[in-house]
């Protein structure tokens, strides 16, 4: 690994979490102190110089998430637990005064050690509470674990992306068609044929008195979508559309994002897997929400009686 790199991403093994935490803080400083998840991830990738091959390494066991994004989510979670960053309900992450003082691995590694010690203690208390519930015969007690995973990498999104990844290509095209209709597009057509330069369909979006013809491509993707795919799609749009829309279950590389908004070229809007999950949830397309009551047992309280 080059001396100026804080971490590397490899197909096997775990990345340096402390290094990823420092890289995340560096990215937030570069962004002016705050940023969205996408902005942070893209800035970390740019500052660290991760290749497209590194960005495309998937999680194992057919998990639809990419390794770099998954562990950057863990890095944010550890930083939040350590008071180095804070996040708002709108998904904006900001560096705190404590985080501003962290510039190398040592304090980040200390946060990792502290959080892991807290998790070991929580696991011990959970075992004790479960044993107490079994002794009392209370089978309805549910032990909640508020930090079972990265704060911004919800299990429901991983499960949804797995479902989307198993859909047939034509079914995924029809789902994209339905989503665009729910979003206000009219005359949405799915072409359902190959050999059209990657164009899967088109629709019309009316904004006030102006209408735009938008061609879209929707792909279930394993790995990052790079700049080449965006260039190829734009080439198919020349002389045919006002705008393009690229929908994927995966992520876009920073180079792809830059290519999508290149000056003098047809603008292409990008929807990645994370945003796709949010849109399906917002529009109630196969995703519902429910309130669940959870009972938490404070084993330490009983110890003090």
C-alpha positions as CSV (number, residue, x, y, z in Angstrom):
1,X,0.0,0.0,0.0
2,X,1.4,3.4,-0.9
3,X,2.6,5.4,2.2
4,X,0.0,8.1,1.7
5,X,-2.9,5.7,1.7
6,X,-4.9,5.2,4.9
7,X,-6.5,1.9,3.9
8,X,-6.9,-0.6,1.1
9,X,-9.8,-2.7,0.0
10,X,-9.1,-6.3,-0.9
11,X,-11.4,-9.2,-1.9
12,X,-10.4,-11.1,1.3
13,X,-9.9,-9.9,4.8
14,X,-11.0,-6.9,6.7
15,X,-10.0,-3.3,5.8
16,X,-8.3,-1.1,8.4
17,X,-11.3,0.4,10.2
18,X,-9.3,3.0,12.0
19,X,-7.7,4.1,8.7
20,X,-11.2,4.4,7.2
21,X,-12.3,6.5,10.1
22,X,-9.4,8.9,9.6
23,X,-10.2,9.0,5.9
24,X,-13.8,9.8,6.6
25,X,-12.8,12.7,8.9
26,X,-10.4,14.0,6.2
27,X,-13.3,13.8,3.7
28,X,-15.6,15.8,5.9
29,X,-12.9,18.5,6.3
30,X,-12.5,18.5,2.6
31,X,-16.2,19.0,2.2
32,X,-16.3,21.9,4.6
33,X,-17.3,20.0,7.8
34,X,-20.4,18.2,6.6
35,X,-21.8,16.1,3.8
36,X,-24.2,13.4,2.7
37,X,-23.3,9.8,2.7
38,X,-22.7,9.8,-1.1
39,X,-20.6,12.9,-0.9
40,X,-18.5,11.4,1.9
41,X,-18.0,8.1,0.2
42,X,-17.1,9.7,-3.1
43,X,-14.6,12.1,-1.4
44,X,-12.9,9.3,0.5
45,X,-12.6,7.3,-2.7
46,X,-11.1,10.3,-4.5
47,X,-8.7,11.3,-1.7
48,X,-7.5,7.8,-1.2
49,X,-7.2,7.1,-4.9
50,X,-9.1,3.9,-4.9
51,X,-9.2,2.2,-8.3
52,X,-12.4,1.2,-10.0
53,X,-11.5,-2.4,-9.3
54,X,-11.2,-1.7,-5.6
55,X,-14.5,0.1,-5.6
56,X,-16.2,-2.8,-7.3
57,X,-15.3,-5.5,-4.8
58,X,-18.6,-6.9,-3.5
59,X,-19.4,-8.2,0.0
60,X,-19.3,-12.0,0.1
61,X,-22.3,-14.4,0.1
62,X,-24.1,-12.7,-2.7
63,X,-24.6,-9.5,-0.7
64,X,-25.5,-6.7,-3.1
65,X,-23.5,-4.1,-1.2
66,X,-20.0,-3.1,-2.1
67,X,-17.2,-3.6,0.4
68,X,-15.9,-0.1,0.5
69,X,-19.3,1.5,1.0
70,X,-20.2,-1.1,3.7
71,X,-17.1,-0.5,5.8
72,X,-17.3,3.2,5.3
73,X,-20.7,3.0,6.9
74,X,-19.2,1.2,9.8
75,X,-16.5,3.9,10.0
76,X,-19.2,6.5,10.4
77,X,-21.0,4.5,13.0
78,X,-17.8,4.1,15.1
79,X,-17.1,7.8,14.7
80,X,-20.6,8.7,15.8
81,X,-20.4,6.4,18.8
82,X,-17.1,8.0,19.7
83,X,-18.5,11.5,19.5
84,X,-16.3,12.4,16.5
85,X,-19.2,13.0,14.1
86,X,-22.9,13.6,14.3
87,X,-25.7,12.9,11.9
88,X,-29.1,14.6,11.4
89,X,-32.4,13.0,10.5
90,X,-31.9,14.2,6.9
91,X,-28.8,12.1,6.5
92,X,-26.2,14.9,6.8
93,X,-23.1,13.9,8.7
94,X,-21.0,16.6,10.4
95,X,-17.6,16.6,12.1
96,X,-17.6,17.6,15.8
97,X,-15.0,19.5,17.8
98,X,-13.7,16.1,19.1
99,X,-13.5,14.8,15.5
100,X,-11.6,17.9,14.4
101,X,-8.7,16.9,16.7
102,X,-8.3,13.4,15.1
103,X,-5.7,13.3,12.4
104,X,-4.1,9.8,12.7
105,X,-5.0,6.2,13.5
106,X,-4.1,6.2,17.2
107,X,-7.2,8.1,18.5
108,X,-9.4,6.4,15.9
109,X,-8.1,3.0,17.1
110,X,-8.9,4.0,20.7
111,X,-12.5,4.7,19.6
112,X,-12.7,1.3,18.0
113,X,-11.4,-0.4,21.2
114,X,-13.9,1.5,23.4
115,X,-16.9,0.7,21.2
116,X,-16.0,-2.9,20.9
117,X,-15.6,-3.1,24.7
118,X,-19.1,-1.6,25.0
119,X,-20.5,-4.1,22.6
120,X,-19.0,-7.0,24.6
121,X,-20.6,-5.7,27.8
122,X,-23.9,-5.3,26.0
123,X,-23.7,-8.8,24.8
124,X,-23.0,-10.0,28.3
125,X,-26.0,-8.1,29.7
126,X,-28.1,-9.4,26.9
127,X,-27.2,-13.0,27.8
128,X,-28.0,-12.3,31.4
129,X,-31.4,-10.8,30.6
130,X,-32.2,-13.7,28.3
131,X,-31.3,-16.2,31.1
132,X,-33.4,-14.2,33.5
133,X,-36.4,-14.2,31.1
134,X,-36.0,-18.0,30.7
135,X,-36.0,-18.5,34.4
136,X,-39.1,-16.4,34.9
137,X,-40.9,-18.1,32.0
138,X,-41.5,-14.8,30.2
139,X,-41.2,-15.9,26.6
140,X,-42.5,-12.6,25.2
141,X,-39.5,-10.5,26.3
142,X,-37.6,-9.1,23.3
143,X,-34.0,-7.9,23.8
144,X,-33.4,-4.9,21.5
145,X,-30.0,-4.2,20.0
146,X,-29.9,-0.6,18.9
147,X,-26.4,-0.9,17.3
148,X,-26.6,-4.2,15.4
149,X,-25.1,-2.7,12.3
150,X,-23.9,0.5,10.7
151,X,-26.3,3.3,11.5
152,X,-26.9,4.3,7.9
153,X,-26.7,0.8,6.3
154,X,-30.1,-0.6,7.3
155,X,-30.7,-4.3,7.1
156,X,-33.9,-3.7,5.1
157,X,-32.0,-2.1,2.3
158,X,-29.6,-5.0,2.0
159,X,-32.6,-7.4,2.0
160,X,-34.4,-5.3,-0.6
161,X,-31.3,-5.1,-2.9
162,X,-31.1,-8.9,-2.7
163,X,-34.7,-9.2,-3.9
164,X,-34.1,-6.7,-6.7
165,X,-30.9,-8.5,-7.7
166,X,-32.9,-11.7,-8.2
167,X,-35.5,-10.2,-10.4
168,X,-35.7,-11.0,-14.1
169,X,-34.4,-8.2,-16.3
170,X,-37.8,-7.5,-17.8
171,X,-39.4,-7.5,-14.4
172,X,-36.9,-4.9,-13.1
173,X,-37.7,-2.8,-16.2
174,X,-41.4,-2.9,-15.4
175,X,-40.6,-1.9,-11.8
176,X,-38.6,1.1,-13.0
177,X,-41.5,2.0,-15.3
178,X,-43.9,1.9,-12.3
179,X,-41.6,4.0,-10.1
180,X,-41.2,6.7,-12.8
181,X,-45.0,6.8,-13.2
182,X,-45.4,7.2,-9.4
183,X,-42.8,10.0,-9.6
184,X,-44.8,12.0,-12.1
185,X,-43.6,10.8,-15.5
186,X,-46.2,10.3,-18.2
187,X,-46.1,8.2,-21.4
188,X,-43.6,5.8,-19.8
189,X,-42.6,3.0,-22.2
190,X,-40.4,0.0,-21.7
191,X,-38.7,-1.0,-24.9
192,X,-38.1,-4.5,-23.9
193,X,-35.6,-5.2,-26.6
194,X,-31.8,-5.3,-27.1
195,X,-29.6,-3.6,-29.5
196,X,-30.8,-0.1,-28.7
197,X,-27.6,1.3,-27.2
198,X,-28.6,0.4,-23.7
199,X,-31.8,2.4,-23.7
200,X,-34.5,0.5,-21.8
201,X,-37.3,2.9,-22.0
202,X,-38.5,6.5,-22.2
203,X,-41.0,8.8,-20.6
204,X,-42.1,12.5,-20.4
205,X,-41.5,14.7,-17.4
206,X,-43.5,17.9,-17.2
207,X,-42.1,20.7,-15.1
208,X,-44.5,23.6,-15.0
209,X,-45.1,24.6,-18.6
210,X,-42.1,22.7,-20.0
211,X,-41.9,19.0,-20.9
212,X,-38.7,16.9,-21.2
213,X,-38.3,13.6,-23.0
214,X,-36.2,11.4,-20.8
215,X,-34.7,8.1,-21.9
216,X,-33.7,5.7,-19.1
217,X,-31.5,2.7,-18.6
218,X,-32.1,0.4,-15.6
219,X,-29.7,-2.4,-14.7
220,X,-29.3,-4.8,-11.9
221,X,-25.5,-4.4,-11.4
222,X,-22.9,-6.4,-9.5
223,X,-20.1,-3.9,-8.8
224,X,-19.8,-0.2,-9.4
225,X,-21.0,1.5,-12.6
226,X,-18.1,3.3,-14.2
227,X,-17.7,6.3,-16.5
228,X,-17.6,4.0,-19.6
229,X,-21.2,2.9,-19.0
230,X,-22.3,6.5,-18.7
231,X,-20.5,7.5,-21.9
232,X,-22.0,4.5,-23.8
233,X,-25.5,5.5,-22.5
234,X,-25.0,9.1,-23.5
235,X,-23.9,8.0,-26.9
236,X,-27.2,6.3,-27.4
237,X,-29.1,9.5,-26.4
238,X,-27.5,11.8,-28.9
239,X,-30.2,13.5,-31.0
240,X,-33.0,11.6,-29.3
241,X,-33.5,12.9,-25.7
242,X,-33.3,16.0,-23.6
243,X,-32.1,14.1,-20.5
244,X,-31.1,10.7,-19.5
245,X,-31.7,8.7,-16.3
246,X,-29.6,5.7,-15.2
247,X,-31.0,3.4,-12.5
248,X,-28.9,0.7,-10.9
249,X,-29.0,-1.5,-7.8
250,X,-25.3,-0.8,-7.3
251,X,-23.2,2.3,-6.9
252,X,-21.5,4.8,-9.2
253,X,-17.8,5.6,-9.2
254,X,-16.7,9.2,-8.8
255,X,-15.6,9.2,-12.4
256,X,-19.1,8.1,-13.4
257,X,-20.7,10.9,-11.4
258,X,-18.4,13.4,-13.0
259,X,-19.1,12.0,-16.5
260,X,-22.9,12.3,-15.8
261,X,-22.7,16.0,-15.3
262,X,-19.9,16.9,-17.8
263,X,-20.2,20.4,-19.3
264,X,-21.5,20.5,-22.8
265,X,-23.0,17.0,-22.8
266,X,-26.5,15.7,-22.2
267,X,-27.1,15.6,-18.5
268,X,-27.7,12.2,-17.0
269,X,-29.3,11.8,-13.6
270,X,-28.1,8.9,-11.5
271,X,-30.1,6.7,-9.1
272,X,-28.0,4.2,-7.2
273,X,-29.1,1.2,-5.1
274,X,-29.4,3.2,-1.9
275,X,-31.6,5.9,-3.5
276,X,-33.6,3.3,-5.3
277,X,-34.5,1.7,-2.0
278,X,-35.6,5.0,-0.5
279,X,-37.7,5.8,-3.6
280,X,-39.5,2.4,-3.4
281,X,-40.1,3.0,0.3
282,X,-41.4,6.5,-0.2
283,X,-43.8,5.4,-2.9
284,X,-44.9,2.2,-1.1
285,X,-43.8,-0.1,-3.9
286,X,-43.2,-3.4,-2.3
287,X,-41.9,-1.8,0.9
288,X,-44.0,-1.1,4.0
289,X,-43.3,0.2,7.5
290,X,-44.8,-0.9,10.8
291,X,-44.3,0.1,14.4
292,X,-42.9,-2.6,16.7
293,X,-42.8,-2.4,20.5
294,X,-39.6,-3.7,21.9
295,X,-39.0,-4.3,25.6
296,X,-35.4,-3.6,26.9
297,X,-34.2,-5.1,30.1
298,X,-31.6,-3.2,32.1
299,X,-29.7,-6.0,33.8
300,X,-27.5,-3.5,35.7
301,X,-30.6,-2.1,37.4
302,X,-31.5,-5.5,38.9
303,X,-27.9,-5.9,40.1
304,X,-28.2,-2.7,42.1
305,X,-31.4,-3.8,44.0
